[in-house]
């Protein structure tokens, strides 16, 4: 396992949720999270953590949030870079879609597109997302789907967030929901294929 991937796994063990920052113990957990990133960053010679000119215990509330955002952005960059190692089960074969799933997936793709369209971001970040969405919609229109197509949209969204386009964060949750829904459908199809074929009913004797 390389240094960046090990860093990702170790630091995510202490991950905090920014939407919990109003809780009474958020700062304590956030400082532990920051400290973990610094310790493992230094131990694994991660360039971004080689020089730290701040004292964790002296950080203000706003500085704590800022540091957490910085670590989160870096972790998302690493997840996009090593998505195949971090989420190996996402990359499987093509599956056929039923009409209900296709309709739900098309709706979710539309939600992502709407979020990205309204988000304030550079066009060189927006365009790759739209290309990935177009490729995904093309597959859906053919009643087929690959994890790679959905994951490519997720990767492009994470790249945009890593570059500061935080307004697309809701789109990431939609893409992750799409991945989970697809995994559920695929598992259902696998289980259906495992079932033995039903045998015909035995003929009944005609007693009349």
N, C-alpha and C positions, 0 to 999 in steps of 0.2 A: 504494500500500500504506500503510495507516495505521500509526501509531507502535507500537501494541500488537502488531500482527501482525509488524512488522519486528523488534521486540524478541524475540518468540517465536522467530522463525527464526534470529536471530543467537545468542541464548543457547543454544538447543538444539544448536548446533554444538559447544559445549563441555560438553555434558551429561555428568554422571557417574552411575553406578549406585550407589545406596546399599547394595545387597547386596555391593558390592566394597570396603566400608570397612575390611575387615580386611587388604587388600593393602598392601604396603609403600609404594607411591607414591600412595595414595588422597588423603592430605592435600594433596599438591602439586597434583594434578589438581582437587581440590575447591576449593582456594583460587583457582585459575585460573578455575574455573567461577563462583565468587562474584564475583571481580573483573570478569569479563565482564558479569555481570548488573548490577553497580553502574555500570560505565562506560556500557553501552548504556542503562541506566535513566536515568542523568543526561543523556546526550546526547539521548534521545528524550522527556525530561521526563515519564517515567512516575512518577506521584505516589508510588507505594510506595517509590521509590528516590531521592526528592529529598533526604531527610535521613538520612545514615548516620553514626551516632555510634559506629562501631567501626573498629578498625584491623585489616585482614584478616590481616596477618602476625603479629598478637599473639593471634589467636583460639586458644582451647584446642581439643582434639580434640572435646569435646562441643559446643562452640559452633560449630565447623565443621559438624558434622552437623545442628545446629539450623538454621543458615543455609541449608544445602542443602535441608532439608525445606521451609523457607519459600519458597525459589525454586521448588521442585518444585510446591508447592501453587498458586503463582501461575501457573506455566506450564500446569498442568492446567485452571485456570480459563479461561485464554486459549484453550486448545485446545477446550474445550467451547463457548466463545463464538464462535470462528471455525472451527468444525469443517468447514463447507462450503468454506472457502478452503484450509484445511490438508489436508483429505482429500477433494478433489472427486470422486474416483472412487467414493467410498462411496455417493453419492446417485444411484442409477439406478432403473430401472423394476422393477415387480413381476416375479418369476419364479415358475414353477411348481416344486413340490418333488417329488422322488421319495421313495418310502417310507423308504429308507435314510437320506437326508439329514434327513428330517422326524424320524426316530427319534433321530438324533444331536443335532439341534438341540433337541429336547424335553428330552433328557438334560442338555444344557448350560444350558438355561433353569432346570431344576430345581436345578442346582448353584449358579447365581447366587442363586436364591431362598433356598436353604439358608444360604448365606454371609450374605446380608442379614438373614435372620431371626435369626441368632445374634449378629450384630454389635451392639456397644454404640453406639447412635446415637439422636438425637432422632427422634421419630415423624414430625415434619414433613419429615424427610429420607428416612425409610424408605418412607412412603406413596407418594410419586411414583415411586420405583423399582418398587414392587409394581404400580402402575397401568401403567407401561410394560411390565412383564413380562406382565401380563394381556393387554394389547393384542397383544404379540408372540405369545403362546401362542394367542390367538384366530386370528391369521393362520396359524399353523402347523397348527391344527386344520382349516383350510380348504385345506390343501396349497398355500399361497401365502406369499410373503415379500417385504417391502420393506426396503431398507437403512435407510430412515428409522425403522422400528420398532425395529430392532436398535440404531441409533445413538442413539435417544432413551433407551434403557436405559443405554447407555454414558455419555451426557451426564449423566443423573441420578446415576449412580455417581460420576462425576468431581466433580459438585457436592457430593456428600456428603463426598468426600475433602477437597475444598477447605475444607469446614466442620469438618474435624477427625476425620471418621469413617474412620480409616485401616484399620480392620478389614475394610473392604469392598474393599481393594486386590486380593485374589485374584480377586474377582468381575470386576474390570476386565479381567484377563487372559483370563478365560473369555469375556467379551463380545467382546474383540478376536479371540479364536480363532473365535468364531461369525461375525464379520464376514469374516474371511479365508476360512473354509470356504464362506461364501455367495458370495464373489467368485470362488472356484475353480469352484463349481457354475455360476455365471452364465457364466463364460468357456467352460466345457465346452459349455453349451447354445448359445452363440454360434457356436462352432466346428462343432457338429453341424449347425446351420442353414445354414452356408456350404457344406457338402459337397453335391456334385451328386447328384441322385437316381440310384439304381442302375438300370441298364438291364436289361430282361429278357434272358435268354439266348436267342440265335438258335435258331430251330427246326432240328432235325437231320433230314436226309433219311432216310427209312425205306428201307433197302436190302434188307430181306427181301421 
